[in-house]
Amino acid sequence: MTAPATKILDRWLESEPLKATLATDSVIGSMMSPNAPGSGYVLLHHVMAEVAGIKGSWGYPEGGMGGVTQAMARAATKAGAHLFTNKPVKSILLGDKKEAVGVELEDGNRVYANTVLSNATAHVTFLKLVPEGSLPPEFEASVRGIDYSSPVCKINVALKSLPNFKADPSSTSEAVMPHHRCTIHLNCERTELLEEAYTQARLGQIPDFPMIEMTMPSSCDPTLAPPGCHVALFFTQYIPYTRGDGRPWDEQTKVEYAKKIFSVVDEYAPGFSNSIVGYEVLPPPDLEKIFGLTGGNIFHGAMSLDQLFVSRPSPLQAGPTTPIPGLLLCGSGAHPGGGVMGAAGRLASLTALRG
């Protein structure tokens, strides 16, 4: 729980490429080094769950991540829920006793309720949606102190063919090999590469060797791309929110970074760049703007030991409950934290049912 991931991996393993590959799961989405105390917990967080009864495994949902939310929507609608999308919330409405009584939308409409659940970050919920002056000063100060630093740049790529890796060549041009269905890790042959990338990003630099996790869900799910075509998803870090060279994350800098990543893949799978039909690049500011992820942090706040368990979102109010009666947190900013597992939402739902 408290150890650096490197200490745990050194205890159990000898192969440096294997240790470095596993070490990536100790820093995913976290602006920390695998040598940092507590990175061992982040590694545990990524392997503690199970899919289809297999502990520690991950899975691809059919239809992409939207397939998960659509399944939730169908279940909620069947249970009698009414869903409204593209209706941005302007503020959370409070009653005479400073209890949550509903929300006001940006279009001026109001929705009243006995309980309001927010799956936005604590920063958005308490500092942007709750009326100013409604929070206890100490709690507000703790929310302002939450670390939202993010090292992540996501790249989504459309391909006209599967990449053919030199380390394990494909039997035919269209053959889906076992490794196409796994997570492919690049620029992590040595743990030192992760440490170096982290150090450069802390200085505002683009790392010489960014950490790359690559998946191709279309190798399992043909609904994601036309016949013969594929999608590749890149999870890359460490990328600074604010570049040290003063350049903004505009179209030019995003293209430059994408080409840097694609050139790495070309070293392992020649011709990859030539197979690209189109792509989008989402550095931390874009993740913040598009998805409401404060700081671009995919976990709604750093998964460091001071922001976990009885301290998530705040040591003054952990879990789904908040200082405002009737307002609950159900997103990754609440205990037990980030990841697509629904635990924070379940805890909030149980709390709401208890009234």
N, C-alpha and C positions, 0 to 999 in steps of 0.2 A: 504493500500500500504506500509506503513512504520512500522506498528505495529508488534510486535511478534504475531505469530499464536495463542499462548496460550491466549493472551489477547482477541483476537477475539472470540475464542471458549468458553472461560469462560463467555463472555457476552451473548452468545446465548444458551449455553447448560449446563446441570447439570450432566449428566452421564459421569463419568470419563473414562470408557472403550470406549464410543463413542467419547469423545474429543480426547483421545489418538490415536484412530484409524484414525480419520480425520487429526490429527497432523502429521501423517506419510507423507501425501501429501504436507506438508509444508517444508519437508526436503529431499524428494526423489531426489537423485542425487546431493545433496548439503551438503557440509561439514559445516553444521550449526545446531544449536539447535532450536527446536520450540520456545524457549524463546528468540531467537535472533531477534532484530529489522529487519524488512524486510522479515522475514519468512512468514509473512502474505501474501506477494505478491506471493511467491512460491506456497502457497496454492491456491490463486486465479488463477495462471497460469495453474494449473492442472484441474481446473473446469470451465474455461471461454469458452471453445469451445463446440461443439455439434456434435452428431452423429445421422443421420437419423431424424433430426429435434428436437432431445431431448437435451436440453441444459445441460451441465455439465456431459453428459454421455460419456462413452468410448466404444469401440467396438473391436471385434476380426476380422481381415481381413482373409478371406478364403485363406488357403495355407500358413498362417503365414505372418511375415513381408515381406518375399520375394514376396508375392502376391502383395504388394503395389508397389514395384519397378518393377515387371514384368508388371503390368498394366500401369505404367508410360512409360516403354520401348515400349510397344505395341502402345501407343498413340503417342509417339515421332517418332517411325518408320513410322507410318501411315502418319504423317505430313511431312515426308521426312528426318528425322534425320538419321545419321549414328552412330551406337554405337560400341565402342571398349572397351572390358573388358580385365582385366589382362594385362593392358598396363601402368605400373607405370610411373608417370611423374617425370622427373629428375629436370626440371627447367622451369620457365616461361621466354619466350624470350622477350626481350625489343628492341625497335627500337632506332633510332638516338636521338629521343626526349624523351627517357625513357618511351615510351608508350608500353603497352602490344601488341605484334604482333603474339603470338602463344605460343606453348609449345614444349619442347624437351623431348622425352621419354627416358627411361633408355636403350632401345635397339638402341638408336642413331637416330631414325626417328624424324622428325620435322613436326608439324602440325601448319599451319599458319591461323590466324583468325583476324577479325577486333575487336572482343571482346572476352575476356577470363573470364569465370566465375569459381570461385573456391568454392567448398563446403567443403573444408578442414578447419581446425581450423585456426584462425588468426596466431597462432604460426607457423604452418606448411607453410601456404601461404606466409607469409612475411619474416620469418626467415630461411626457408629451401628451398623454391622454387624461390623466387625473388633474383636476383643477389645482392651480398653484396654491400652496399654503394648506393643503388638505392632509399632508403627511406629517407624522411626528418628526421633528428636526433631525434626531439621531438616525432614524430609519432612512430619511431622504439622503443624509450624508453618506450612509453606507451604500445606498444605491448608486450614488454618484462615484463612489470609489470602486465599483466593479470593473474588473479588467476585461476588456473586450478585444484586446489585440488579436489579430488574425494573420496567419502566414499563407493563406490559401488563395490560389488562382485556379479556377475551374475552366477547363477548355472542353467544349463539346464539338465533335468532329463527325462529318458525314463522309463516308468512303464509298468508292465504287468497287472495291475489292478488299479481301482480307489481307493483312500484312503477313509476309512470309519471313519468319525469323531464322537467322543463320544458325542459331544454337540448336534448333529443332525444326528443320525444313518441312514444309507441308508436302504431303504425298501428291496432291494435285493443286492447281491454282484456286479451286473452290472448296477444297477440303477444310472442314472445321476440325482443328487439332485440339487435344485436351487443354493445352495452355491458352488457347483462345478463349476458353470458358473460365479461366482463372483470373486472379489479379496479377498483373505483370508489373514488376518493380524494376525501375531503371535508375541509374545514378546512385545506387546504394550497395555497391559491391563491398564497400568498407564503411564501418560506422563513422569513421573520421569525416567522410564526405557529408554526412548529415550535420555534424558539428560545424564544419566549415560553412555550409550553406546557411545554417542558423546565424552564425557570427556575422556573415556578410549582410544578411537581411536586417539584423539589428542595427547595422550601420546605414541602412537605407539603400543598400546595393542589391542589384539583381545577382543571385549566386552564379558562380561559374558553372556549377553542376547542380541545378535544381533537383530536388527529390521528385520522382515521378511515379505515380500509381496509375496504371492504365487498365481499363476494362473494356470489353466488347460484348455488351449484353445481347446484341443482335445475333451472336453466335449461338445463343440459347433460345432467343425469342424472335422469330421471324416477323412479328407484327411491327417491329420498330423501323424496318427499312424495306424498300422495294426488293424484289427477288435479285439475288446476286450482289446486293449492296449491303453496307453495314454501318454501324455507328461505333465510334470509339470515344470513351469518356476519360478525361485526364484530370487527376487530382494532383496538383503540383504545389510545392512550397520549397523554400520559405520566400515569400514575396512581401515586401514592405507595403503598407497602406500608403505611406507617403514616401516617394522616391527621394533618395539623398541627392540626386543630381538636379532636383528642382523641376523635372519634367512631369507633366500631369499624365494620368492614365487615360490618354486619348487614343484615337484609332491607330495612330502611327506607333505609339509605344506598345499597344496591345498586339499589333501585327508583328513587331520586332520580337516580342517575347514568345509569341506562338511559333514563329519560325525557329527560334532557339530550341524550343521543345521538340518540334518536328525533326530538326536536324539530329537530335539525340536518337530519336526512334529510327531514323534512317541508318544510323550506325549499326543497329541491331537487326533491322528489317529493311534492307535496301529497297528503294522505290516507294516507301510509305508516303512521302510528300506528294509524289506524282498521282497517288490514288485519292487525294483529298478533293471532294466536291465543294465543300463549304465548311465553315467553323465559326464558333463564337467564343470570345475570351471574356472571362468574368473575374477580374482582380477584386481585391477586398472592397474598394469603393462601389463597384457595380453590384456586388453581393449585398451590400448595405442598402443601396438605392432601390434595387429591383425587388428584393425579398424581405426588406425590413430587418436585416441582420445587423444589429449595431456593431460597427467596426468591421463588418464582414465576417464576424465570428460564427461559424456554423453551429456551435454548441450554445448560443445565446449567453456566452460568457466563458472565460477560460476554465478548463477542467483542472485547475490547480488545487492543491490540498486546502488552501484557505477559502476556496469557493465551492466546497463540496459538502455533502451530508448536512449537518446541522448549521452550515453556513451558506446554504443555497436556497434562495438568492441572497439572504443576509443572515448573519449570526443573530440578528435581533428578531427575525421572523423567517424561519426555515420552512420549506415545503410549500404546499399550495395556498395556505392561508396568508392574508395580508393585513396590515393595520386598518384597512377599510372594510367594515362588515359587508358581506355580500359580494366582495370582489376576490376572485381566486385566480392564481396563476396555474395554467395547465400546459405550458410549453417547456422547452428544454432549459430555460433559465431557472426552473424550479427543481428540487430534488426528484429523481436522482441524476438529472443532467441530460446531456445530449445523446443523439443517436435515434434511429427509427425503431423505437421499442414501445412507445406509448405509455411508459410507466408513469411519467409525470401527469399525463392526462387522466390515467386511471385513478391516481391518488386524488386528483382534483374532483373527479366525478363522484368518488365515494364520499368525499367531504361535502359536496353539494347535496347528495342524497340524504346525508345525515341532517342536513338543514342547519 
